[in-house]
Amino acid sequence: MKRNAWIYAAATLAIAAASALSLAHAQQPPPAQTPSAPQTVPGSIAPAATSKVTAEAKAVAVVPDPAQTPLAIKVNDPNLKWAPCPPLFAEGCRIAVLRGDPTKPGADVFFQVPGGYTIAPHLHTSAERMVLVGGEMEVTYQGRSPIVLQHGQYAYGPPKAPHGAKCRSREPCTLFIAFDLPVDAIAFDGKL
């Protein structure tokens, strides 16, 4: 099993949902590699060598007047700031921070992939609370039967549970995801 940890915040995301909002964009430093001890991911058979790759940056939304912060944001809002997903995911994946700082607990994001896109197997340190807001997505968690999420359907992703997915629709698949802990994604190359 090979794992690469990526902090979603490295994508340096922020949103501007009203003209009153201004944004300060952070720069993504190049990934730094440091070796780590062999570990076993819950559900895997045996430990294997791992390497941890972390990229960190902060996304800062400067809100001159908190009363101006929007209470609702649509996926197609022209002010939404999208950035590429970490290199763990193939080109075409993108995310946008809706609320919070992804390097801290409690961030909310939109995660979007094109129609037909396969999301590489991975896991998160945090639990995920998700609602599919566009497309149709098949999700497979290790040791469980695949499920197909339809528009408007809620799903819960347990912490440290390896999973992968495929956008089964022609249109992009967009998930709203709320994280309990800082946002990360760790590659998983074991069997789902």
DAVENNOR-V523505 format. One record per pair of residues at least 12 apart in sequence whose ideal C-beta (glycine too) atoms are under 6 Angstrom apart, sorted by sequence separation. I is the first residue (numbers start at 1). J is the second residue. If there is no record, write none. Layout:
BEGIN
[[I;J] [I;J]]
END
This chain:
BEGIN
[[82;94] [97;109] [137;149] [12;25] [12;26] [36;50] [82;96] [95;109] [96;110] [81;96] [12;28] [35;51] [36;52] [80;96] [95;111] [132;149] [10;28] [34;52] [94;112] [132;151] [33;53] [93;113] [141;161] [142;162] [132;153] [31;53] [92;114] [141;163] [131;154] [31;55] [140;164] [73;98] [92;117] [130;155] [139;165] [162;188] [28;55] [137;165] [138;166] [164;192] [28;57] [128;157] [137;167] [138;168] [26;57] [89;120] [127;158] [26;58] [127;159] [135;167] [136;168] [26;59] [126;159] [136;169] [135;169] [24;60] [135;171] [137;173] [123;160] [135;172] [23;61] [24;62] [59;97] [135;173] [123;162] [22;62] [134;174] [121;162] [133;174] [21;63] [1;44] [121;164] [132;175] [133;176] [10;55] [12;57] [14;59] [119;164] [130;175] [131;176] [13;59] [119;165] [1;48] [3;50] [5;52] [10;57] [12;59] [14;61] [130;177] [9;57] [20;68] [118;166] [4;53] [5;54] [7;56] [128;177] [129;178] [9;59] [18;68] [117;167] [142;192] [18;70] [115;167] [140;192] [17;70] [126;179] [127;180] [113;167] [115;169] [126;180] [115;170] [126;181] [17;73] [115;171] [125;181] [75;133] [114;172] [75;134] [125;184] [112;172] [113;173] [124;184] [17;79] [112;174] [16;79] [122;185] [123;186] [110;174] [111;175] [122;186] [15;80] [122;187] [123;188] [15;81] [111;177] [122;188] [14;81] [121;188] [13;81] [109;177] [13;83] [108;178] [121;192] [11;83] [107;179] [10;86] [105;181] [107;183] [104;182] [103;182] [6;86] [102;183] [6;88] [13;96] [4;88] [11;95] [13;97] [9;102] [8;102] [9;103] [88;185] [43;142] [75;174] [88;187] [42;160] [44;190] [8;183] [7;184] [5;184] [6;185] [5;186] [3;186] [4;187] [3;187] [2;189] [1;189] [1;190]]
END
